[in-house]
């Protein structure tokens, strides 16, 4: 590759500098026209509005996904197991009371039947 002299190099830099400045001026004018145009303003507002809606939609999807795929921490599972054990104990106590009441009722009914078979009176 041939070497470029300092004069030629500065010529290139000045060319690119002028090209850049020209581009900057034209873009500045274009942006000025574009930003002052009511259609652009309306389009920008719509774009921002839709962007916010999309962001909310994404957050909603993430939230629902996390709720439906949530795995309870061990603490919650232990708490549930403890509650179930306590409930089982209470159910056993209630079952014993029901059995006791039923057996008392059976024995009372059997005594009444025996007394009636013997022909005696029932004072109860």
Steps between C-alpha positions, in 0.01 A plus 500: 500500500650834400585752767297819520677828555401737778347745253285232341401371843387843614313533172309179577422616854378835378286325236341271764460794736314698232291192415412452867412869549282490189323188626457658846342817351264308273394265783447795732270664243318170435453438873373856543240450228415154626459598866287804414267294282166416676492159330836413656382622840185290478695198372754536779226519763339186356834321489569588864147397600533164323845452647361549851212261425747241375717542811192455723402194296845346544494569876154343523616189313807470724288546813246236396774259398674537834175454692406183313847349512567599860656229713437549869804539717573225748371718786152511345500125442606434861229734624241314293617161630476625858147632442395167346644310798311722744182453299547122508536504878180705537313265265612200705375667819164577341475143369566364852229726645253390232580134567458556873162668450388225262611225738323674790186529289524130399543385857204716610288360218605142585409552869161630401443196276611262777276667751206488260564129427500423870174683526636761743449873501731746346548802728753666281 
